[in-house]
Amino acid sequence: MSKGSSNGDKSTGLVYHHDFLKHDTGAYHPERAARLTAIIERLESSGLSERLVRISPEPAALEQIEYVHERSYIESVREVCERGGGMLDPDTPVSAASYEVALLAAGGVIKAVEEVLNGNLKSVFAAVRPPGHHAERSRGMGFCIFNNVAIAAEHLKRRGLRRILIVDWDVHHGNGTQNAFYEDASVLYFSTHQYPYYPGTGWLDEVGSGDGRGFTVNVPLPAGCGDPDYIYVFKEVLAPIAAEFRPEFVLISAGFDPHASDPLAGMRLSSRTFGVLTEVIKSAVGGGGRIVVSLEGGYSLNALAESVQYVLEALRDEFEGGGVPEAEARAAVRNRVAEIKRIQREYWGL
């Protein structure tokens, strides 16, 4: 049941292209093409796809990838793929098509940003792969080749925006995104992640440096956190900071691996909570649009597809939030939030 949108409302878009399936990571790799197939099948079977504007991505230009990555690294990826594929690191295989697919993924998020920035849509979900938030300036890692969200944020800066919020709820810390904007006051990076865990970064005292001091907000969480814990963190830390920052645009690095069913991590979120988190973000920034959600992790196919559906319903004001427990956050999480507030009060009115 809709709380605001009608079936004819076409305010939310979906970036997808079948070429994303051509990035071949091998038969047993968790970041596989079936992830996107599961999402699309879920959206079609639920009828939600009919209420979305389909957006066909275009490959990012080389100079756009260079917003974030060194030319020598970009060329090295291209060369490995031209030789038929290989490994960028122990976790990150590439195939013959991966370079072109990675350009398409980055370009897809740029296209999503442009559709929203130009007023054609209020929000877009970019169902892209490979993911991006671990990719560093001169290194691919953690299944990531080019940093899609960081490239999109730099694109927004070149379009004149000066207050960009990146929310990263992937279970792994987005080291590449954090490092891209660690000294940059125009991009506020907020991350919840399991800690200690891969890649080992994202402790609460990592707050930025130079002009960017205070514009990195990390919420490292112990394994086992569930729905009430995440909702508490978003309402107690993200919401007041985002409201004070007043972002002109919101980018969400949406990893669905904090889900209780995910095989790669130890968090316990239900699918519906991703819809709740989306609603908290919308409310904190004024309830309107200018939101682009870009797919990062999430490796349980059913959980991934269901969670994406709830995020899209929240973007469209169709989400029914029932079923998410109202229990109090765990003491360990409340204590962690208190620690973060003590640190971040130097920069924000918490």
ZIGI-V765570 format. One record per residue. N is the residue number from 1. RES is the residue in one letter. BURIAL is 1 if it has 16 or more other C-alpha atoms within 10 Angstrom, else 0. D_LAST is the distance of its C-alpha to the last C-alpha in Angstrom with 2 decimals. Layout:
BEGIN
N,RES,BURIAL,D_LAST
N,RES,BURIAL,D_LAST
END
This chain:
BEGIN
1,M,0,35.67
2,S,0,33.79
3,K,0,31.03
4,G,0,31.31
5,S,1,33.40
6,S,0,37.15
7,N,0,39.36
8,G,0,40.34
9,D,0,36.84
10,K,1,36.76
11,S,1,33.23
12,T,1,32.29
13,G,1,34.15
14,L,1,35.11
15,V,1,36.05
16,Y,1,38.77
17,H,1,42.03
18,H,0,44.58
19,D,1,44.79
20,F,1,41.49
21,L,1,43.69
22,K,1,45.84
23,H,1,43.38
24,D,1,45.33
25,T,1,43.57
26,G,0,46.40
27,A,0,47.37
28,Y,0,44.99
29,H,0,41.81
30,P,1,38.76
31,E,1,37.67
32,R,1,40.72
33,A,1,41.96
34,A,0,42.10
35,R,1,38.32
36,L,1,38.70
37,T,1,41.87
38,A,1,40.16
39,I,1,37.40
40,I,1,39.98
41,E,0,42.26
42,R,1,39.52
43,L,1,38.56
44,E,0,42.26
45,S,0,43.17
46,S,0,40.34
47,G,0,41.38
48,L,0,37.96
49,S,1,39.43
50,E,0,41.54
51,R,1,38.49
52,L,1,37.08
53,V,1,38.21
54,R,1,39.62
55,I,1,38.83
56,S,0,41.18
57,P,1,39.59
58,E,1,41.23
59,P,1,41.14
60,A,1,38.78
61,A,0,40.73
62,L,0,40.97
63,E,0,39.18
64,Q,1,36.19
65,I,1,36.03
66,E,1,36.26
67,Y,1,32.92
68,V,1,31.52
69,H,1,34.60
70,E,0,37.44
71,R,0,40.81
72,S,0,42.50
73,Y,1,40.28
74,I,1,40.83
75,E,0,44.54
76,S,0,44.61
77,V,1,43.18
78,R,1,45.79
79,E,0,48.55
80,V,1,47.72
81,C,1,47.78
82,E,0,51.01
83,R,0,52.58
84,G,0,51.79
85,G,1,48.49
86,G,1,47.19
87,M,1,44.05
88,L,1,41.21
89,D,0,39.93
90,P,0,40.83
91,D,0,38.53
92,T,1,39.09
93,P,1,42.56
94,V,1,43.78
95,S,1,46.92
96,A,1,49.19
97,A,1,47.12
98,S,1,43.63
99,Y,1,43.30
100,E,1,44.12
101,V,1,41.93
102,A,1,38.93
103,L,1,39.60
104,L,1,39.75
105,A,1,36.44
106,A,1,34.62
107,G,1,36.60
108,G,1,35.71
109,V,1,31.97
110,I,1,32.83
111,K,1,35.06
112,A,1,32.35
113,V,1,30.01
114,E,1,32.92
115,E,1,33.76
116,V,1,30.30
117,L,1,30.01
118,N,0,33.46
119,G,0,32.62
120,N,0,35.06
121,L,1,32.52
122,K,1,29.00
123,S,1,28.27
124,V,1,30.22
125,F,1,30.41
126,A,1,32.13
127,A,1,34.22
128,V,1,35.10
129,R,1,36.24
130,P,1,36.18
131,P,1,32.41
132,G,1,30.64
133,H,1,27.27
134,H,1,28.95
135,A,1,31.36
136,E,1,31.05
137,R,1,32.61
138,S,1,35.92
139,R,1,35.79
140,G,1,35.76
141,M,1,34.53
142,G,1,33.25
143,F,1,35.38
144,C,1,33.92
145,I,1,36.09
146,F,1,34.28
147,N,1,30.52
148,N,1,30.63
149,V,1,26.99
150,A,1,26.68
151,I,1,29.94
152,A,1,28.78
153,A,1,25.64
154,E,1,28.00
155,H,1,30.28
156,L,1,27.61
157,K,0,26.99
158,R,0,30.74
159,R,0,30.73
160,G,0,28.53
161,L,1,25.00
162,R,0,22.23
163,R,1,19.03
164,I,1,19.71
165,L,1,17.41
166,I,1,19.00
167,V,1,18.00
168,D,1,20.17
169,W,1,20.67
170,D,1,23.98
171,V,1,24.55
172,H,1,25.31
173,H,1,22.99
174,G,1,23.81
175,N,1,24.88
176,G,1,26.87
177,T,1,24.19
178,Q,1,21.68
179,N,1,24.45
180,A,1,25.52
181,F,1,22.32
182,Y,1,21.03
183,E,1,21.79
184,D,1,21.13
185,A,1,18.38
186,S,1,19.85
187,V,1,18.98
188,L,1,15.61
189,Y,1,16.64
190,F,1,14.83
191,S,1,17.01
192,T,1,17.54
193,H,1,20.78
194,Q,1,23.05
195,Y,1,23.12
196,P,1,25.49
197,Y,1,27.40
198,Y,1,28.92
199,P,0,28.40
200,G,0,26.72
201,T,1,23.87
202,G,1,20.15
203,W,1,18.92
204,L,1,15.23
205,D,0,16.05
206,E,1,17.48
207,V,1,14.96
208,G,1,17.65
209,S,0,19.93
210,G,0,21.33
211,D,0,20.16
212,G,1,18.23
213,R,1,16.04
214,G,1,12.45
215,F,1,14.00
216,T,1,14.80
217,V,1,12.48
218,N,1,14.70
219,V,1,14.59
220,P,1,17.98
221,L,1,19.30
222,P,1,22.47
223,A,1,25.49
224,G,0,26.08
225,C,1,22.78
226,G,1,23.59
227,D,1,22.49
228,P,1,20.15
229,D,1,18.35
230,Y,1,17.77
231,I,1,16.86
232,Y,1,14.23
233,V,1,12.70
234,F,1,12.95
235,K,1,11.52
236,E,1,8.54
237,V,1,7.73
238,L,1,10.06
239,A,1,10.07
240,P,1,6.85
241,I,1,7.40
242,A,1,11.03
243,A,0,10.94
244,E,0,9.63
245,F,1,12.12
246,R,1,14.83
247,P,1,17.17
248,E,1,20.85
249,F,1,21.79
250,V,1,20.54
251,L,1,22.47
252,I,1,22.26
253,S,1,23.96
254,A,1,25.16
255,G,1,26.62
256,F,1,27.89
257,D,1,28.69
258,P,1,25.98
259,H,1,28.48
260,A,1,30.28
261,S,1,33.57
262,D,1,32.81
263,P,0,35.27
264,L,1,33.26
265,A,1,30.17
266,G,1,29.04
267,M,1,26.35
268,R,1,27.23
269,L,1,25.84
270,S,1,28.10
271,S,1,29.06
272,R,1,27.48
273,T,1,23.96
274,F,1,24.09
275,G,1,24.73
276,V,1,21.78
277,L,1,19.43
278,T,1,21.10
279,E,1,20.52
280,V,1,16.76
281,I,1,16.72
282,K,1,19.11
283,S,0,17.22
284,A,1,13.92
285,V,1,16.09
286,G,0,18.25
287,G,0,20.63
288,G,0,23.20
289,G,1,24.91
290,R,1,24.86
291,I,1,24.07
292,V,1,26.28
293,V,1,26.24
294,S,1,28.25
295,L,1,29.80
296,E,1,29.16
297,G,1,30.20
298,G,1,31.45
299,Y,1,34.87
300,S,1,35.91
301,L,1,37.76
302,N,1,37.54
303,A,1,33.87
304,L,1,33.07
305,A,1,35.12
306,E,1,33.78
307,S,1,30.11
308,V,1,30.79
309,Q,1,32.46
310,Y,1,29.43
311,V,1,27.18
312,L,1,29.81
313,E,1,30.13
314,A,1,26.41
315,L,1,26.74
316,R,1,29.71
317,D,1,28.20
318,E,1,30.82
319,F,1,28.80
320,E,0,29.53
321,G,0,26.71
322,G,0,28.88
323,G,0,29.54
324,V,1,26.03
325,P,0,25.57
326,E,0,23.08
327,A,0,23.08
328,E,0,20.12
329,A,1,18.54
330,R,0,20.27
331,A,0,19.28
332,A,0,19.22
333,V,1,16.66
334,R,1,14.38
335,N,0,14.87
336,R,1,14.22
337,V,1,10.85
338,A,0,10.07
339,E,0,11.62
340,I,1,9.74
341,K,1,6.26
342,R,0,8.41
343,I,1,9.85
344,Q,1,7.40
345,R,0,5.56
346,E,0,9.05
347,Y,0,8.76
348,W,0,5.65
349,G,0,3.79
350,L,0,0.00
END
